[in-house]
Amino acid sequence: MNGLRYNLSNWGALMIEDHDVRILAHLQKDGRATNQQLADEVGMSTSACWRRVRALEESGVIQGYAALVAREQAGFAMSAILHVSLERHDAKFVDEFVASVTKRREVLECFATTGDADYHLRVVVQDMAAYNRFLDEFMFRIPGIRYVRSNVVLKEIKTGVALPF
């Protein structure tokens, strides 16, 4: 490794050392690796590796483990990026918007951003008809929205969830 230390102590988390980075990098590639496989891969004893993984989990650096599901093969043929601007930015409108979108399973990601739009959402649905229903029956009914602009994803060039360790 390069000897870098990732200091997350400002957030009450632990200091991430080189061996933690190796553990995280490997778990991002294979979250189903056994502790023995992981220890062998990162060059640690199994007990030391287990303690570091537990510390990473307990500190919140590792938030969980999940299967990566192929969107289209699972029946979600359409993906869109929504750019949303609110009419007002007082707590009532912001809280209601955030509460509404975080409840919807179609909304995979929601980012508060700078620029023309206040929020960017990544949405997946089965098809254009489902997307139209999502807009008409949900997005356009949230109070306080100035506009919703959509970009339908034609082709996913690069997607991922792994951090660049």
N, C-alpha and C positions, 0 to 999 in steps of 0.2 A: 504494500500500500504506500501511499504518499506521505504518511505521517500526519495527515490532517486530523484535527479534532473538531467535531461538530458539537459546539457548546450550546446545549439547550437549557442550561441551568437557569437562565432568565425566566423560563416558563415553569420552573419547579420540576423539571425533568432531570434525568441523569446526563452526565457527560458521555457523549458517544465517542468511543475509541476506535482504533483501526479494526480490532477484532469484531466489534459491533457492526461496523460497516460491512465487513465480510459476511457476517451472519445475515444482515438485512439484505444484502445483494443476493445471496443464495436463496433465502426464503422467498424473495420476489420472483425468482425463477422457478422454484419448486417448493411451494408452501406445504406439500405433503411429505417432505423429507423427514425421515426419522431423526431423532436426536443423534444417534450414532452416525448416520450419513452426514448430517450437518457438521458434527464435530470433526469428522474426517476431512470434510471439504475445507473447513476453515482453520484446521490445524490446532485444535484444542482438545482437551480431555472431555469426555462426555459430561462429567459433573460440572465442569466450568462452563461448558457450552449451555447446558440446561439452566444454570444460574443466570447467565447473561440473557438468554431468551426470556426467562421469567421476569428479569429486571426490565427488559425492553417492553414486555407486555404490561407490567404493573405501572410503568411510568407513562404509558399511553403512546409510546413511539410505535409499537405494534398494536394496531387497533382491532385486529381480527384476521381471520383467514376466510377466503372465499374461492369458489370456482369461477373461472373466466368462461362465460357462456357466449357462444357465437350468436350474435344478434339476429342475423337473417335466418340462420338455421333454426332458431327458436321461434320464428314467426313474426319478428319485428322487422319488416322489410323497409320501413321508412324511418329516416332520422332527420331531424331539423334543428337548427339553431334559431332561437327566438331572441330578439332584442326588444326589451321592454323598458318603457319610460313611464314613470309615475307622474301624475298631475301635481301632487304635493309630496313633501318629504317629512311630514310630521309623523310622530310615532304611530298614530292610529293607522294610517294608510300603509306605512312600511310594515308594521307588525301583521296586519291583515294579509298583505300580499305574501309575505314570507310564510306565514302559517298556511295559507292556501296552497302555494306551490310545493311546499315540503311534504304535504299529505298525498300528493299525486304520484302514483307509481310510474307514470309516463315520463316524469321529469327526473332524469338521471343526475343532472347537475344544475346548480343555480349559483351564479357568481354575481356579487355586487361589484360594479365596475366603474371606471372613469370613462369619460367620452360622451358620445351622443346618447347612448342608452344607459339606464341605471342598472339594469340586470341583463345577464345573458343566461339563457336556459338551453340545455341540451335535452331534447325530447325524442323518444322512440315510440312508434305506434306500428300497427299491422299494415296499414295502407293509407292512401290519400283520404278515403272516406272516414277512417278513424281519426285522422289528423283534423279534418274539417269539424268533426264532432267535438274533438278536444278543444279546438278554438271556440266554436259557437257555444258549447254547453259549459265551458269552464273559463278559459282565458278572458273572453270578452265580457264575462259576468263579474269579474273581480272589480270591486269599486276602486276608483282612484287611478286607473290606468289611463295614461294619455295615449299611448300607442303600443301596438305589438307588431313588429316587423319580423318576417320569417325568411330564413334561408334554408331551402331544402338541400340536404346533403346528397350530392350526385354520386360521390365515390369517397370512401374513407381511405385516405392515403397513409396516415399513421395514427394509430390509437394505442393507448397504453395507460397503465396505472403505476408502473414501476418508476421509482425515483432514480435519478442518474448517479448511483453510487459507483 
